[in-house]
């Protein structure tokens, strides 16, 4: 009897093991990070230093908080996370969700942690967000992820001292494009996705775009030479001539309207990274919507990662957020 029972258990175990699906690892491009950027640029800018401020005892830090679970991806079940910082003093604070860059393909949320820490020290809740990159999921997956993270922030507002009526979004480079698209599509159902907390709003009350493209179809963008594996071509699954619908839909400028929220633009000395920005500013001006533009006249794209530009970048952001939130 015992032998039969053992045989049955072994058979069941073998069957369950056979049914267990093996998923491939999520492909990663780790080429864009602080160390690689520092090594690349220090020979041209010997004065630069990576920024990484220490947190004071007044700010609490929470790392790798899960904000959504994607149950069925080509890589199996997928959890997405945020790093969150908030003042320890009791109260409700305006919040900022920060979106990293890396050509929609590389980078991770740790790139935004230094700025998140610095801004949290100024009386904000800051949230550095993880999202799906193009080697894992194409457009519009990242938009759905980030909007889900904003809904998660509102669902957990009491726990993390967030004032739900005062949430802004910022992003750098590709993250700037994402932040602008997320913010300019407030209440647009097609961009919401179905990644949880649908009873909460994903709307934001202000946008900060740091060297992020506003219009993929502007001459400064379209006139760039591209290969089939260029970051935007890969993310949008085709170049402008094969996917003009996506190139337009993913361009934040086409979603701007008279109800759009205030915007701050911070630029490097490379105009191609901000294609369409001046057209959008003229539209915001016509509608009477608060906006500011500040330019760092330096030929270094990820200036926000390094001293001596880190502090003035944070100062511009905090000043603007205090003004509009």
ZIZI-V286196 format. One record per pair of residues at least 24 apart in sequence whose ideal C-beta (glycine too) atoms are under 7 Angstrom apart, sorted by the first residue. I is the first residue (numbers start at 0). J is the second residue. Records with the same first field share a line. If there is no record, write none. Layout:
BEGIN
I=J / J
END
This chain:
BEGIN
22=74 / 75
23=74
24=74
25=74 / 135
26=134 / 135
28=104 / 105 / 134
29=105
30=105
31=101 / 105 / 106
33=110 / 304
36=301 / 304
40=299
44=299
46=307
47=305 / 306
48=305 / 306
49=304 / 305
50=113 / 304 / 305 / 306 / 309
51=113
52=113 / 116 / 117
54=116
55=120
57=86 / 87
58=84 / 85 / 86 / 87 / 119 / 120
59=85 / 87
60=84
66=147 / 148 / 151
67=147 / 151 / 194 / 195
69=194
74=135
79=129 / 130 / 144
80=129
81=126 / 127 / 128 / 129 / 148
82=108 / 112 / 115 / 127
83=124 / 126 / 159
84=115 / 116 / 119 / 125
85=119 / 124 / 159 / 160
86=119 / 122 / 160
90=160
91=160 / 161 / 162
92=122 / 123 / 124 / 160 / 161 / 162
93=123 / 162 / 165 / 320 / 324
94=123 / 124 / 126 / 152 / 161 / 162 / 165 / 166
95=123 / 125 / 167 / 169 / 320
96=126 / 128 / 148 / 149 / 152 / 166 / 168
97=125 / 126 / 127 / 128 / 169
98=128 / 145 / 168 / 169 / 170 / 174 / 177 / 178
99=171 / 174
100=171 / 172 / 173 / 174
101=173
102=173 / 230
103=132 / 133 / 141 / 173 / 230 / 234
104=132 / 133 / 134 / 230 / 233 / 234
105=132
110=304
114=303 / 313
117=313
118=313 / 316 / 317
121=317
123=320
124=159 / 160 / 161
126=152
133=233 / 234
137=234 / 236
138=234 / 235 / 245 / 249
139=190
141=177
142=177 / 180 / 181 / 190
143=192 / 194
144=194
145=177 / 181
146=181 / 190 / 191 / 192 / 201
147=192 / 194 / 195 / 196
149=201 / 203
150=195 / 196 / 199 / 201
151=195 / 196
153=199 / 200
154=196 / 199
165=204 / 324
166=203 / 204
167=203 / 204 / 205 / 206 / 207 / 320 / 324
168=203 / 206
169=207 / 209 / 316
170=208 / 209 / 211
171=209 / 210 / 211 / 303
172=210 / 211 / 272 / 300 / 301
173=211
174=211
175=208 / 209 / 210 / 211
176=211 / 212 / 251
178=206 / 207 / 208 / 211
179=206 / 208 / 211 / 213 / 251
180=249 / 251
182=206 / 260
183=251 / 254 / 255 / 259
184=254
187=254
203=260
204=260 / 324
205=260 / 261 / 320 / 323 / 324
206=260 / 262
207=263 / 316 / 319
208=262 / 264
209=265 / 303
210=266 / 267 / 272 / 273 / 300
211=272
212=272 / 273 / 274 / 275
213=250 / 251 / 252 / 273 / 274 / 275 / 276 / 279
214=250 / 252 / 274 / 275 / 278
215=246 / 249 / 250
216=246 / 247 / 250
217=274 / 275
219=270 / 271 / 274
220=271 / 274
223=271
250=275
252=278 / 279
255=279 / 282
257=286
259=283 / 288
261=288 / 289 / 290 / 323
262=290
263=291 / 315 / 316 / 319
264=292
265=293 / 312 / 315
266=294 / 295
267=295 / 297 / 299 / 300 / 302
268=296 / 297 / 298
269=298 / 300
272=300
289=323
291=319
END
